[in-house]
Amino acid sequence: MAKDYYRILGLAENAEPEVIRAVFKQLAHRNHPDKQVGKKEQANRIMAEINEAYRHLSEPLSKVKYDQRRGTSIPASDYYQVLGLRHSADAQIIDAAYTALALKYRVSPTRLADINQAYKILSDTTRKKLYDFSPAAFKGSGFSLWKVYLAYTLAFYALVAALYFLIMVL
């Protein structure tokens, strides 16, 4: 079975070249063998995988051939896809992807708005956890944790107000 280069770098299949480069730099910096005291052999193996994945995904022709072999064509459907990342991306990877895309699309207001919205949600740990639990809650339709919370809060205060009124009147 062929290696999954997107998984190795932690990218979604629709990752743009700028995101691929930024994530590669972040991972190479984090996993460099000189930084891994006592784990040089393992670090060398990880860096070899990272370099191989980057080599295949950074070159446009190689990436197209790889994607055709895998049969991948995924549209941007959620905030992770907007940034070109997998759901396992950590804060540093999210920052690197956002910086690369914000720089590329600084002159495209609609695309930049989508990128900013995705970063706003995924960079905040609380919002990210809620988004991972229920992505529809942030899309303005469907099930929403905020709507449920608001409904329960309003029902609670209405009940408290009714009880207070009954106690005061009786």
SULNORCOR-V519349 format. One line per field, one symbol per residue. psi: psi as a letter, one per 40 degrees, with the letter a starting at -180 (. if undefined). A space follows every 10 residues. Layout:
# SULNORCOR-V519349
psi = ???
This chain:
# SULNORCOR-V519349
psi = hiigddddef iieehidddd dddddddddd ehddeghefd dddddddddd ddddddedhd dddddddddd fhghiheidd ddefiieeha dddddddddd ddddfeegdd dddddddddd dddhdddddd dddgdddeee iahhdddddd dddddddddd ddddddddd.
